[in-house]
């Protein structure tokens, strides 16, 4: 049973590793995909996805939530703040 | 029930917060049209809210102190004078 294959119980890392645009290493039938980054991206570094504009909260709600951007509204409440997302 | 004064102060705070958020976003997205427009809109709304508040309840910051007739800064209630705010 290929551990990379049971897509049903995929965690966050599993989904990243399965990113559709993943291309195996050139010339080798290596199962490990390249991942979602451009080829020239140096390995061994940490990367933060670049924030895109989105429809902000109404600013009164933003003041209460501590951000006007819904995607940044991640209260640390000891459980997964964003259901089934990451 | 919030008084008119508290409601207006909340508006000043909310608009100011929006401006600060836009600032942080624009620092890393300096040419984003959406971000720039958002900043313009809420900066204007913030200034209008401050103007309205200060006309009714006195200066929020020193810059807002009207000193045409008297030094208003110390004659209007201080924030900690609970009965007032």
Backbone of each chain as nested JSON, in Angstrom:
{
  "chains": [
    {"id": "A", "residues": [
      {"number": 1, "name": "UNK", "atoms": {"N": [0.888, -1.177, 0.0], "CA": [0.0, 0.0, 0.0], "C": [0.93, 1.233, 0.0]}},
      {"number": 2, "name": "UNK", "atoms": {"N": [0.795, 2.021, -1.047], "CA": [1.705, 3.185, -1.148], "C": [1.228, 4.273, -0.167]}},
      {"number": 3, "name": "UNK", "atoms": {"N": [2.093, 4.613, 0.769], "CA": [1.616, 5.538, 1.834], "C": [1.176, 6.863, 1.226]}},
      {"number": 4, "name": "UNK", "atoms": {"N": [1.72, 7.249, 0.042], "CA": [1.366, 8.563, -0.505], "C": [-0.004, 8.526, -1.163]}},
      {"number": 5, "name": "UNK", "atoms": {"N": [-0.558, 7.257, -1.242], "CA": [-1.698, 7.134, -2.131], "C": [-3.064, 7.266, -1.481]}},
      {"number": 6, "name": "UNK", "atoms": {"N": [-3.157, 6.983, -0.14], "CA": [-4.553, 6.962, 0.379], "C": [-5.042, 8.407, 0.507]}},
      {"number": 7, "name": "UNK", "atoms": {"N": [-5.57, 8.928, -0.592], "CA": [-5.913, 10.355, -0.631], "C": [-7.013, 10.693, 0.369]}},
      {"number": 8, "name": "UNK", "atoms": {"N": [-7.806, 9.683, 0.786], "CA": [-8.923, 10.008, 1.68], "C": [-8.398, 10.643, 2.958]}},
      {"number": 9, "name": "UNK", "atoms": {"N": [-7.34, 10.021, 3.564], "CA": [-6.94, 10.529, 4.892], "C": [-5.779, 11.499, 4.737]}},
      {"number": 10, "name": "UNK", "atoms": {"N": [-5.907, 12.418, 3.74], "CA": [-4.765, 13.291, 3.47], "C": [-4.749, 14.431, 4.492]}},
      {"number": 11, "name": "UNK", "atoms": {"N": [-3.605, 14.624, 5.11], "CA": [-3.464, 15.816, 5.966], "C": [-2.93, 16.942, 5.11]}},
      {"number": 12, "name": "UNK", "atoms": {"N": [-2.596, 18.03, 5.772], "CA": [-2.097, 19.212, 5.055], "C": [-0.873, 18.849, 4.226]}},
      {"number": 13, "name": "UNK", "atoms": {"N": [0.097, 18.184, 4.857], "CA": [1.344, 17.875, 4.148], "C": [1.033, 16.966, 2.968]}},
      {"number": 14, "name": "UNK", "atoms": {"N": [0.126, 15.996, 3.186], "CA": [-0.228, 15.074, 2.111], "C": [-0.758, 15.843, 0.908]}},
      {"number": 15, "name": "UNK", "atoms": {"N": [-1.592, 16.841, 1.189], "CA": [-2.177, 17.587, 0.053], "C": [-1.112, 18.404, -0.654]}},
      {"number": 16, "name": "UNK", "atoms": {"N": [-0.172, 18.987, 0.131], "CA": [0.879, 19.783, -0.524], "C": [1.716, 18.879, -1.423]}},
      {"number": 17, "name": "UNK", "atoms": {"N": [2.06, 17.682, -0.873], "CA": [2.91, 16.771, -1.644], "C": [2.187, 16.305, -2.901]}},
      {"number": 18, "name": "UNK", "atoms": {"N": [0.833, 16.275, -2.825], "CA": [0.092, 15.802, -4.009], "C": [-0.264, 16.931, -4.955]}},
      {"number": 19, "name": "UNK", "atoms": {"N": [0.266, 18.156, -4.685], "CA": [-0.147, 19.326, -5.498], "C": [-0.118, 18.939, -6.972]}},
      {"number": 20, "name": "UNK", "atoms": {"N": [-1.246, 19.215, -7.715], "CA": [-1.387, 18.687, -9.077], "C": [-0.201, 19.072, -9.944]}},
      {"number": 21, "name": "UNK", "atoms": {"N": [0.358, 20.306, -9.741], "CA": [1.368, 20.705, -10.733], "C": [2.712, 20.072, -10.4]}},
      {"number": 22, "name": "UNK", "atoms": {"N": [2.668, 19.087, -9.446], "CA": [3.96, 18.495, -9.05], "C": [4.518, 17.684, -10.203]}},
      {"number": 23, "name": "UNK", "atoms": {"N": [5.789, 17.89, -10.529], "CA": [6.407, 17.092, -11.607], "C": [7.537, 16.288, -10.977]}},
      {"number": 24, "name": "UNK", "atoms": {"N": [7.579, 15.001, -11.256], "CA": [8.663, 14.203, -10.652], "C": [10.028, 14.7, -11.136]}},
      {"number": 25, "name": "UNK", "atoms": {"N": [11.102, 14.301, -10.457], "CA": [12.432, 14.768, -10.851], "C": [12.673, 14.414, -12.312]}},
      {"number": 26, "name": "UNK", "atoms": {"N": [13.43, 15.253, -13.002], "CA": [13.68, 14.978, -14.424], "C": [14.366, 13.601, -14.557]}},
      {"number": 27, "name": "UNK", "atoms": {"N": [13.899, 12.795, -15.511], "CA": [14.618, 11.595, -15.902], "C": [14.532, 10.472, -14.895]}},
      {"number": 28, "name": "UNK", "atoms": {"N": [14.1, 10.73, -13.676], "CA": [14.043, 9.619, -12.707], "C": [12.558, 9.346, -12.427]}},
      {"number": 29, "name": "UNK", "atoms": {"N": [12.237, 8.037, -12.195], "CA": [10.807, 7.859, -11.86], "C": [10.641, 7.978, -10.341]}},
      {"number": 30, "name": "UNK", "atoms": {"N": [11.158, 9.057, -9.843], "CA": [11.114, 9.264, -8.386], "C": [9.702, 9.686, -7.985]}},
      {"number": 31, "name": "UNK", "atoms": {"N": [9.112, 9.003, -6.957], "CA": [7.715, 9.315, -6.602], "C": [7.563, 10.689, -5.986]}},
      {"number": 32, "name": "UNK", "atoms": {"N": [8.69, 11.274, -5.448], "CA": [8.537, 12.528, -4.702], "C": [8.321, 13.689, -5.684]}},
      {"number": 33, "name": "UNK", "atoms": {"N": [7.16, 14.363, -5.604], "CA": [6.915, 15.456, -6.554], "C": [7.776, 16.676, -6.231]}},
      {"number": 34, "name": "UNK", "atoms": {"N": [7.896, 17.616, -7.179], "CA": [8.705, 18.827, -6.958], "C": [7.975, 19.796, -6.021]}},
      {"number": 35, "name": "UNK", "atoms": {"N": [6.637, 19.683, -5.942], "CA": [5.91, 20.614, -5.078], "C": [5.478, 21.838, -5.854]}},
      {"number": 36, "name": "UNK", "atoms": {"N": [4.887, 22.824, -5.161], "CA": [4.167, 23.894, -5.852], "C": [5.045, 25.102, -6.127]}},
      {"number": 37, "name": "UNK", "atoms": {"N": [6.362, 25.006, -5.937], "CA": [7.173, 26.217, -6.075], "C": [7.89, 26.214, -7.412]}},
      {"number": 38, "name": "UNK", "atoms": {"N": [8.247, 27.416, -7.925], "CA": [9.03, 27.484, -9.167], "C": [10.333, 26.71, -9.023]}},
      {"number": 39, "name": "UNK", "atoms": {"N": [10.853, 26.244, -10.14], "CA": [12.026, 25.357, -10.139], "C": [13.188, 25.997, -9.403]}},
      {"number": 40, "name": "UNK", "atoms": {"N": [13.395, 27.316, -9.595], "CA": [14.629, 27.906, -9.047], "C": [14.519, 28.233, -7.554]}},
      {"number": 41, "name": "UNK", "atoms": {"N": [13.417, 27.849, -6.929], "CA": [13.267, 28.176, -5.508], "C": [14.279, 27.389, -4.685]}},
      {"number": 42, "name": "UNK", "atoms": {"N": [15.137, 28.043, -3.916], "CA": [16.14, 27.304, -3.116], "C": [15.467, 26.405, -2.09]}},
      {"number": 43, "name": "UNK", "atoms": {"N": [16.02, 25.221, -1.929], "CA": [15.443, 24.336, -0.915], "C": [15.959, 24.745, 0.461]}},
      {"number": 44, "name": "UNK", "atoms": {"N": [15.347, 24.191, 1.487], "CA": [15.859, 24.415, 2.839], "C": [15.46, 25.758, 3.427]}},
      {"number": 45, "name": "UNK", "atoms": {"N": [14.613, 26.506, 2.732], "CA": [14.167, 27.808, 3.249], "C": [12.691, 27.712, 3.591]}},
      {"number": 46, "name": "UNK", "atoms": {"N": [12.202, 28.671, 4.392], "CA": [10.767, 28.704, 4.69], "C": [10.123, 29.753, 3.798]}},
      {"number": 47, "name": "UNK", "atoms": {"N": [8.924, 29.488, 3.329], "CA": [8.254, 30.448, 2.445], "C": [6.836, 30.706, 2.957]}},
      {"number": 48, "name": "UNK", "atoms": {"N": [6.392, 31.961, 2.839], "CA": [5.033, 32.322, 3.235], "C": [4.272, 32.673, 1.962]}},
      {"number": 49, "name": "UNK", "atoms": {"N": [3.112, 32.067, 1.729], "CA": [2.367, 32.432, 0.515], "C": [2.059, 33.925, 0.513]}},
      {"number": 50, "name": "UNK", "atoms": {"N": [2.147, 34.585, -0.651], "CA": [1.95, 36.03, -0.722], "C": [0.469, 36.348, -0.593]}},
      {"number": 51, "name": "UNK", "atoms": {"N": [0.14, 37.304, 0.273], "CA": [-1.273, 37.642, 0.519], "C": [-1.871, 38.324, -0.704]}},
      {"number": 52, "name": "UNK", "atoms": {"N": [-3.1, 37.913, -1.048], "CA": [-3.8, 38.596, -2.152], "C": [-4.895, 39.47, -1.554]}},
      {"number": 53, "name": "UNK", "atoms": {"N": [-5.295, 40.511, -2.3], "CA": [-6.395, 41.347, -1.807], "C": [-7.661, 40.49, -1.763]}},
      {"number": 54, "name": "UNK", "atoms": {"N": [-8.519, 40.789, -0.817], "CA": [-9.815, 40.111, -0.749], "C": [-10.814, 41.113, -0.188]}},
      {"number": 55, "name": "UNK", "atoms": {"N": [-12.095, 40.757, -0.289], "CA": [-13.104, 41.688, 0.217], "C": [-12.949, 41.793, 1.723]}},
      {"number": 56, "name": "UNK", "atoms": {"N": [-12.609, 42.988, 2.236], "CA": [-12.372, 43.082, 3.683], "C": [-13.673, 43.056, 4.485]}},
      {"number": 57, "name": "UNK", "atoms": {"N": [-13.513, 42.801, 5.797], "CA": [-14.668, 42.939, 6.695], "C": [-15.114, 44.401, 6.698]}},
      {"number": 58, "name": "UNK", "atoms": {"N": [-16.334, 44.647, 7.106], "CA": [-16.77, 46.01, 7.434], "C": [-15.837, 46.488, 8.547]}},
      {"number": 59, "name": "UNK", "atoms": {"N": [-15.41, 47.767, 8.533], "CA": [-14.293, 48.118, 9.42], "C": [-14.665, 48.034, 10.891]}},
      {"number": 60, "name": "UNK", "atoms": {"N": [-15.952, 48.127, 11.238], "CA": [-16.3, 47.963, 12.641], "C": [-16.068, 46.509, 13.066]}},
      {"number": 61, "name": "UNK", "atoms": {"N": [-16.428, 45.585, 12.189], "CA": [-16.197, 44.166, 12.489], "C": [-14.696, 43.901, 12.515]}},
      {"number": 62, "name": "UNK", "atoms": {"N": [-13.971, 44.567, 11.606], "CA": [-12.524, 44.377, 11.545], "C": [-11.862, 44.77, 12.852]}},
      {"number": 63, "name": "UNK", "atoms": {"N": [-12.365, 45.877, 13.433], "CA": [-11.785, 46.346, 14.694], "C": [-11.972, 45.28, 15.774]}},
      {"number": 64, "name": "UNK", "atoms": {"N": [-13.131, 44.647, 15.778], "CA": [-13.371, 43.602, 16.796], "C": [-12.526, 42.366, 16.52]}},
      {"number": 65, "name": "UNK", "atoms": {"N": [-12.419, 41.995, 15.253], "CA": [-11.704, 40.763, 14.926], "C": [-10.186, 40.951, 14.959]}},
      {"number": 66, "name": "UNK", "atoms": {"N": [-9.743, 42.199, 14.892], "CA": [-8.297, 42.453, 14.926], "C": [-7.646, 42.383, 13.557]}},
      {"number": 67, "name": "UNK", "atoms": {"N": [-8.492, 42.27, 12.52], "CA": [-7.978, 42.343, 11.15], "C": [-9.145, 42.657, 10.223]}},
      {"number": 68, "name": "UNK", "atoms": {"N": [-8.856, 43.274, 9.078], "CA": [-9.952, 43.504, 8.126], "C": [-9.954, 42.391, 7.082]}},
      {"number": 69, "name": "UNK", "atoms": {"N": [-8.948, 41.515, 7.113], "CA": [-8.837, 40.465, 6.088], "C": [-9.322, 39.134, 6.652]}},
      {"number": 70, "name": "UNK", "atoms": {"N": [-10.432, 38.607, 6.106], "CA": [-10.951, 37.324, 6.592], "C": [-9.9, 36.217, 6.62]}},
      {"number": 71, "name": "UNK", "atoms": {"N": [-9.025, 36.206, 5.625], "CA": [-8.077, 35.079, 5.59], "C": [-7.029, 35.204, 6.688]}},
      {"number": 72, "name": "UNK", "atoms": {"N": [-6.906, 36.366, 7.304], "CA": [-5.943, 36.51, 8.407], "C": [-6.624, 36.344, 9.755]}},
      {"number": 73, "name": "UNK", "atoms": {"N": [-7.917, 36.161, 9.734], "CA": [-8.682, 36.084, 10.977], "C": [-8.587, 34.65, 11.51]}},
      {"number": 74, "name": "UNK", "atoms": {"N": [-7.494, 34.391, 12.23], "CA": [-7.251, 33.013, 12.686], "C": [-7.108, 33.01, 14.204]}},
      {"number": 75, "name": "UNK", "atoms": {"N": [-8.205, 33.048, 14.91], "CA": [-8.083, 33.062, 16.372], "C": [-7.486, 31.75, 16.871]}},
      {"number": 76, "name": "UNK", "atoms": {"N": [-6.531, 31.818, 17.778], "CA": [-5.937, 30.574, 18.307], "C": [-6.804, 30.106, 19.457]}},
      {"number": 77, "name": "UNK", "atoms": {"N": [-7.771, 29.256, 19.118], "CA": [-8.748, 28.86, 20.125], "C": [-8.568, 27.374, 20.464]}},
      {"number": 78, "name": "UNK", "atoms": {"N": [-7.328, 26.867, 20.199], "CA": [-7.038, 25.495, 20.634], "C": [-7.704, 24.457, 19.752]}},
      {"number": 79, "name": "UNK", "atoms": {"N": [-8.315, 24.897, 18.636], "CA": [-8.838, 23.883, 17.716], "C": [-8.632, 24.413, 16.306]}},
      {"number": 80, "name": "UNK", "atoms": {"N": [-8.966, 23.63, 15.258], "CA": [-8.709, 24.09, 13.886], "C": [-9.609, 25.285, 13.605]}},
      {"number": 81, "name": "UNK", "atoms": {"N": [-9.031, 26.466, 13.41], "CA": [-9.853, 27.672, 13.242], "C": [-10.545, 27.625, 11.887]}},
      {"number": 82, "name": "UNK", "atoms": {"N": [-9.853, 27.027, 10.897], "CA": [-10.456, 26.993, 9.562], "C": [-10.809, 25.536, 9.265]}},
      {"number": 83, "name": "UNK", "atoms": {"N": [-12.106, 25.229, 9.244], "CA": [-12.51, 23.818, 9.071], "C": [-11.997, 23.285, 7.743]}},
      {"number": 84, "name": "UNK", "atoms": {"N": [-11.375, 22.096, 7.747], "CA": [-10.959, 21.379, 6.521], "C": [-10.111, 22.233, 5.623]}},
      {"number": 85, "name": "UNK", "atoms": {"N": [-9.686, 23.382, 6.057], "CA": [-8.79, 24.167, 5.164], "C": [-7.424, 24.199, 5.799]}},
      {"number": 86, "name": "UNK", "atoms": {"N": [-6.523, 24.905, 5.23], "CA": [-5.256, 25.103, 5.97], "C": [-4.783, 26.53, 5.784]}}
    ]},
    {"id": "B", "residues": [
      {"number": 1, "name": "UNK", "atoms": {"N": [-26.774, 51.16, 26.612], "CA": [-26.912, 51.611, 25.21], "C": [-25.841, 52.693, 25.012]}},
      {"number": 2, "name": "UNK", "atoms": {"N": [-25.107, 52.526, 23.939], "CA": [-23.981, 53.437, 23.713], "C": [-24.512, 54.853, 23.46]}},
      {"number": 3, "name": "UNK", "atoms": {"N": [-23.81, 55.799, 24.041], "CA": [-24.233, 57.189, 23.805], "C": [-23.759, 57.598, 22.408]}},
      {"number": 4, "name": "UNK", "atoms": {"N": [-24.274, 58.682, 21.939], "CA": [-23.876, 59.212, 20.629], "C": [-22.361, 59.419, 20.62]}},
      {"number": 5, "name": "UNK", "atoms": {"N": [-21.852, 59.915, 21.754], "CA": [-20.417, 60.197, 21.857], "C": [-19.611, 58.905, 21.722]}},
      {"number": 6, "name": "UNK", "atoms": {"N": [-20.064, 57.863, 22.406], "CA": [-19.338, 56.582, 22.343], "C": [-19.456, 55.995, 20.949]}},
      {"number": 7, "name": "UNK", "atoms": {"N": [-20.607, 56.171, 20.339], "CA": [-20.823, 55.616, 18.988], "C": [-19.863, 56.291, 18.008]}},
      {"number": 8, "name": "UNK", "atoms": {"N": [-19.738, 57.618, 18.158], "CA": [-18.857, 58.361, 17.253], "C": [-17.402, 57.987, 17.509]}},
      {"number": 9, "name": "UNK", "atoms": {"N": [-17.018, 57.813, 18.755], "CA": [-15.629, 57.443, 19.062], "C": [-15.325, 56.067, 18.472]}},
      {"number": 10, "name": "UNK", "atoms": {"N": [-16.292, 55.174, 18.566], "CA": [-16.106, 53.816, 17.996], "C": [-15.866, 53.922, 16.493]}},
      {"number": 11, "name": "UNK", "atoms": {"N": [-16.61, 54.829, 15.844], "CA": [-16.469, 55.027, 14.381], "C": [-15.04, 55.525, 14.1]}},
      {"number": 12, "name": "UNK", "atoms": {"N": [-14.557, 56.489, 14.896], "CA": [-13.196, 57.017, 14.715], "C": [-12.202, 55.864, 14.838]}},
      {"number": 13, "name": "UNK", "atoms": {"N": [-12.395, 55.031, 15.849], "CA": [-11.452, 53.923, 16.087], "C": [-11.507, 52.911, 14.95]}},
      {"number": 14, "name": "UNK", "atoms": {"N": [-12.7, 52.591, 14.489], "CA": [-12.848, 51.583, 13.429], "C": [-12.223, 52.079, 12.126]}},
      {"number": 15, "name": "UNK", "atoms": {"N": [-12.439, 53.338, 11.813], "CA": [-11.881, 53.879, 10.572], "C": [-10.366, 53.968, 10.684]}},
      {"number": 16, "name": "UNK", "atoms": {"N": [-9.905, 54.363, 11.851], "CA": [-8.444, 54.466, 12.036], "C": [-7.804, 53.089, 11.906]}},
      {"number": 17, "name": "UNK", "atoms": {"N": [-8.48, 52.101, 12.454], "CA": [-7.972, 50.721, 12.367], "C": [-7.893, 50.287, 10.906]}},
      {"number": 18, "name": "UNK", "atoms": {"N": [-8.91, 50.623, 10.128], "CA": [-8.928, 50.247, 8.707], "C": [-7.745, 50.895, 7.985]}},
      {"number": 19, "name": "UNK", "atoms": {"N": [-7.445, 52.137, 8.339], "CA": [-6.328, 52.848, 7.698], "C": [-5.011, 52.17, 8.05]}},
      {"number": 20, "name": "UNK", "atoms": {"N": [-4.88, 51.774, 9.311], "CA": [-3.641, 51.105, 9.741], "C": [-3.494, 49.755, 9.027]}},
      {"number": 21, "name": "UNK", "atoms": {"N": [-4.601, 49.025, 8.905], "CA": [-4.556, 47.726, 8.212], "C": [-4.152, 47.93, 6.754]}},
      {"number": 22, "name": "UNK", "atoms": {"N": [-4.728, 48.954, 6.132], "CA": [-4.396, 49.217, 4.724], "C": [-2.914, 49.566, 4.612]}},
      {"number": 23, "name": "UNK", "atoms": {"N": [-2.42, 50.323, 5.575], "CA": [-1.005, 50.693, 5.585], "C": [-0.13, 49.443, 5.611]}},
      {"number": 24, "name": "UNK", "atoms": {"N": [-0.452, 48.532, 6.52], "CA": [0.367, 47.314, 6.641], "C": [0.321, 46.508, 5.352]}},
      {"number": 25, "name": "UNK", "atoms": {"N": [-0.869, 46.438, 4.748], "CA": [-1.004, 45.668, 3.501], "C": [-0.222, 46.337, 2.381]}},
      {"number": 26, "name": "UNK", "atoms": {"N": [-0.328, 47.676, 2.288], "CA": [0.317, 48.403, 1.192], "C": [1.831, 48.384, 1.312]}},
      {"number": 27, "name": "UNK", "atoms": {"N": [2.339, 48.232, 2.528], "CA": [3.798, 48.135, 2.692], "C": [4.359, 47.012, 1.826]}},
      {"number": 28, "name": "UNK", "atoms": {"N": [3.584, 45.928, 1.688], "CA": [4.105, 44.809, 0.886], "C": [3.409, 44.707, -0.467]}},
      {"number": 29, "name": "UNK", "atoms": {"N": [2.415, 45.552, -0.697], "CA": [1.702, 45.532, -1.986], "C": [1.524, 46.969, -2.472]}},
      {"number": 30, "name": "UNK", "atoms": {"N": [2.671, 47.673, -2.716], "CA": [2.594, 49.126, -2.941], "C": [1.801, 49.556, -4.165]}},
      {"number": 31, "name": "UNK", "atoms": {"N": [1.569, 48.644, -5.127], "CA": [0.863, 49.113, -6.327], "C": [-0.516, 48.469, -6.451]}},
      {"number": 32, "name": "UNK", "atoms": {"N": [-0.984, 47.884, -5.359], "CA": [-2.275, 47.192, -5.455], "C": [-3.404, 48.22, -5.491]}},
      {"number": 33, "name": "UNK", "atoms": {"N": [-4.109, 48.266, -6.626], "CA": [-5.181, 49.25, -6.822], "C": [-6.228, 49.128, -5.71]}},
      {"number": 34, "name": "UNK", "atoms": {"N": [-6.635, 47.915, -5.415], "CA": [-7.674, 47.709, -4.391], "C": [-7.232, 48.272, -3.057]}},
      {"number": 35, "name": "UNK", "atoms": {"N": [-5.978, 47.971, -2.705], "CA": [-5.458, 48.436, -1.423], "C": [-5.385, 49.947, -1.373]}},
      {"number": 36, "name": "UNK", "atoms": {"N": [-4.929, 50.546, -2.463], "CA": [-4.797, 52.015, -2.508], "C": [-6.158, 52.674, -2.394]}},
      {"number": 37, "name": "UNK", "atoms": {"N": [-7.148, 52.133, -3.11], "CA": [-8.486, 52.726, -3.049], "C": [-9.071, 52.587, -1.65]}},
      {"number": 38, "name": "UNK", "atoms": {"N": [-8.856, 51.411, -1.066], "CA": [-9.363, 51.174, 0.294], "C": [-8.755, 52.192, 1.253]}},
      {"number": 39, "name": "UNK", "atoms": {"N": [-7.456, 52.415, 1.105], "CA": [-6.775, 53.383, 1.981], "C": [-7.391, 54.764, 1.814]}},
      {"number": 40, "name": "UNK", "atoms": {"N": [-7.559, 55.202, 0.544], "CA": [-8.119, 56.542, 0.285], "C": [-9.479, 56.682, 0.948]}},
      {"number": 41, "name": "UNK", "atoms": {"N": [-10.322, 55.67, 0.701], "CA": [-11.703, 55.738, 1.198], "C": [-11.725, 55.876, 2.714]}},
      {"number": 42, "name": "UNK", "atoms": {"N": [-10.971, 55.02, 3.376], "CA": [-11.074, 55.008, 4.835], "C": [-10.284, 56.117, 5.492]}},
      {"number": 43, "name": "UNK", "atoms": {"N": [-9.29, 56.64, 4.782], "CA": [-8.59, 57.807, 5.331], "C": [-9.558, 58.991, 5.373]}},
      {"number": 44, "name": "UNK", "atoms": {"N": [-10.304, 59.158, 4.289], "CA": [-11.281, 60.247, 4.228], "C": [-12.359, 60.042, 5.293]}},
      {"number": 45, "name": "UNK", "atoms": {"N": [-12.803, 58.807, 5.442], "CA": [-13.859, 58.528, 6.426], "C": [-13.341, 58.792, 7.837]}},
      {"number": 46, "name": "UNK", "atoms": {"N": [-12.07, 58.447, 8.055], "CA": [-11.462, 58.671, 9.372], "C": [-11.414, 60.168, 9.673]}},
      {"number": 47, "name": "UNK", "atoms": {"N": [-10.948, 60.942, 8.702], "CA": [-10.82, 62.384, 8.935], "C": [-12.188, 63.017, 9.181]}},
      {"number": 48, "name": "UNK", "atoms": {"N": [-13.192, 62.532, 8.446], "CA": [-14.543, 63.067, 8.631], "C": [-15.06, 62.71, 10.019]}},
      {"number": 49, "name": "UNK", "atoms": {"N": [-14.796, 61.497, 10.46], "CA": [-15.284, 61.06, 11.778], "C": [-14.611, 61.864, 12.883]}},
      {"number": 50, "name": "UNK", "atoms": {"N": [-13.309, 62.103, 12.726], "CA": [-12.59, 62.887, 13.736], "C": [-13.15, 64.301, 13.783]}},
      {"number": 51, "name": "UNK", "atoms": {"N": [-13.367, 64.87, 12.578], "CA": [-13.877, 66.256, 12.518], "C": [-15.227, 66.348, 13.226]}},
      {"number": 52, "name": "UNK", "atoms": {"N": [-16.092, 65.383, 12.918], "CA": [-17.438, 65.414, 13.504], "C": [-17.351, 65.283, 15.014]}},
      {"number": 53, "name": "UNK", "atoms": {"N": [-16.507, 64.33, 15.474], "CA": [-16.387, 64.101, 16.915], "C": [-15.863, 65.349, 17.611]}},
      {"number": 54, "name": "UNK", "atoms": {"N": [-14.814, 65.933, 17.023], "CA": [-14.18, 67.062, 17.694], "C": [-15.073, 68.292, 17.727]}},
      {"number": 55, "name": "UNK", "atoms": {"N": [-15.881, 68.437, 16.683], "CA": [-16.803, 69.58, 16.693], "C": [-17.792, 69.445, 17.845]}},
      {"number": 56, "name": "UNK", "atoms": {"N": [-18.219, 68.225, 18.104], "CA": [-19.245, 68.033, 19.139], "C": [-18.654, 67.883, 20.539]}},
      {"number": 57, "name": "UNK", "atoms": {"N": [-17.503, 67.152, 20.63], "CA": [-17.073, 66.765, 21.982], "C": [-15.667, 67.224, 22.343]}},
      {"number": 58, "name": "UNK", "atoms": {"N": [-15.084, 68.052, 21.482], "CA": [-13.766, 68.536, 21.838], "C": [-12.666, 67.693, 21.226]}},
      {"number": 59, "name": "UNK", "atoms": {"N": [-11.423, 68.147, 21.386], "CA": [-10.306, 67.53, 20.682], "C": [-9.998, 66.096, 21.133]}},
      {"number": 60, "name": "UNK", "atoms": {"N": [-9.639, 65.251, 20.157], "CA": [-9.173, 63.881, 20.471], "C": [-7.656, 63.938, 20.626]}},
      {"number": 61, "name": "UNK", "atoms": {"N": [-7.041, 64.693, 19.727], "CA": [-5.589, 64.859, 19.865], "C": [-5.294, 66.356, 19.956]}},
      {"number": 62, "name": "UNK", "atoms": {"N": [-4.063, 66.623, 20.341], "CA": [-3.669, 68.021, 20.508], "C": [-3.916, 68.811, 19.225]}},
      {"number": 63, "name": "UNK", "atoms": {"N": [-3.675, 68.121, 18.09], "CA": [-3.8, 68.799, 16.796], "C": [-5.24, 69.281, 16.591]}},
      {"number": 64, "name": "UNK", "atoms": {"N": [-6.179, 68.6, 17.264], "CA": [-7.58, 68.956, 17.053], "C": [-8.063, 70.052, 17.98]}},
      {"number": 65, "name": "UNK", "atoms": {"N": [-7.166, 70.52, 18.86], "CA": [-7.623, 71.491, 19.864], "C": [-7.9, 72.828, 19.185]}},
      {"number": 66, "name": "UNK", "atoms": {"N": [-9.143, 73.284, 19.339], "CA": [-9.517, 74.597, 18.77], "C": [-9.022, 75.647, 19.766]}},
      {"number": 67, "name": "UNK", "atoms": {"N": [-8.11, 76.519, 19.272], "CA": [-7.615, 77.512, 20.241], "C": [-7.939, 78.923, 19.757]}},
      {"number": 68, "name": "UNK", "atoms": {"N": [-9.072, 79.016, 19.004], "CA": [-9.409, 80.368, 18.516], "C": [-9.86, 81.245, 19.681]}},
      {"number": 69, "name": "UNK", "atoms": {"N": [-10.691, 80.657, 20.586], "CA": [-11.191, 81.522, 21.678], "C": [-10.472, 81.215, 22.974]}},
      {"number": 70, "name": "UNK", "atoms": {"N": [-10.36, 79.875, 23.296], "CA": [-9.69, 79.534, 24.551], "C": [-8.978, 78.195, 24.352]}},
      {"number": 71, "name": "UNK", "atoms": {"N": [-8.111, 77.859, 25.268], "CA": [-7.345, 76.621, 25.138], "C": [-8.252, 75.459, 25.531]}},
      {"number": 72, "name": "UNK", "atoms": {"N": [-8.845, 74.858, 24.496], "CA": [-9.889, 73.869, 24.716], "C": [-9.334, 72.554, 25.294]}},
      {"number": 73, "name": "UNK", "atoms": {"N": [-8.047, 72.341, 25.052], "CA": [-7.456, 71.038, 25.352], "C": [-7.677, 70.629, 26.816]}},
      {"number": 74, "name": "UNK", "atoms": {"N": [-7.557, 71.589, 27.725], "CA": [-7.687, 71.221, 29.143], "C": [-9.074, 71.545, 29.683]}},
      {"number": 75, "name": "UNK", "atoms": {"N": [-9.921, 72.17, 28.868], "CA": [-11.209, 72.541, 29.459], "C": [-12.262, 71.476, 29.16]}},
      {"number": 76, "name": "UNK", "atoms": {"N": [-12.001, 70.638, 28.138], "CA": [-12.979, 69.566, 27.875], "C": [-12.578, 68.355, 28.724]}},
      {"number": 77, "name": "UNK", "atoms": {"N": [-13.544, 67.457, 29.025], "CA": [-13.261, 66.367, 29.966], "C": [-12.133, 65.461, 29.484]}},
      {"number": 78, "name": "UNK", "atoms": {"N": [-11.353, 64.966, 30.446], "CA": [-10.3, 64.016, 30.099], "C": [-10.928, 62.628, 29.941]}},
      {"number": 79, "name": "UNK", "atoms": {"N": [-10.28, 61.754, 29.17], "CA": [-10.873, 60.433, 28.898], "C": [-11.213, 59.658, 30.166]}},
      {"number": 80, "name": "UNK", "atoms": {"N": [-10.395, 59.864, 31.242], "CA": [-10.651, 59.052, 32.427], "C": [-11.772, 59.621, 33.289]}},
      {"number": 81, "name": "UNK", "atoms": {"N": [-12.269, 60.779, 32.892], "CA": [-13.386, 61.321, 33.684], "C": [-14.629, 60.567, 33.244]}},
      {"number": 82, "name": "UNK", "atoms": {"N": [-14.783, 59.387, 33.86], "CA": [-15.772, 58.412, 33.388], "C": [-17.131, 59.046, 33.152]}},
      {"number": 83, "name": "UNK", "atoms": {"N": [-17.564, 59.83, 34.094], "CA": [-18.913, 60.389, 33.955], "C": [-19.088, 61.055, 32.599]}},
      {"number": 84, "name": "UNK", "atoms": {"N": [-17.986, 61.537, 32.092], "CA": [-18.075, 62.312, 30.858], "C": [-18.125, 61.425, 29.626]}},
      {"number": 85, "name": "UNK", "atoms": {"N": [-17.148, 60.477, 29.527], "CA": [-17.052, 59.76, 28.239], "C": [-18.13, 58.711, 28.215]}}
    ]}
  ]
}
